[in-house]
C-alpha cells in the first residue's frame, strides 16, 4: 500500500487479516473464474486469453509477496497461514 499510495480496502468483503478466507479458482477449457470467499470477483472468457492459458500448465504459487529485500525498518510482520489447500483436477 505504501509504495503505490493506495488504501487498504476489501470491497465490502471480510478483512483477510482477521478471518479465514476461502480463495478459489475454477479453470475449465472455456473460462477461468476467481472467487473470494464464495463471491465471484473475476471471470475470464476472452477466447485469446483462454487459448493462451490452455496452452500452458497450471502452477499454483501460494505467496503473500513479502520478501527479504523489503525495507526492514518500515514494514509489518506478515503471518501468512494456510489452513488447507485442495486441488481438484478438471
PyMOL commands that set and color helices and strands:
alter all, ss='L'
color gray80, all
select helices_A, chain A and resi 47-54
alter helices_A, ss='H'
color red, helices_A
select strands_A, chain A and resi 23-28+31-36+39-44
alter strands_A, ss='S'
color yellow, strands_A
deselect
rebuild
show_as cartoon
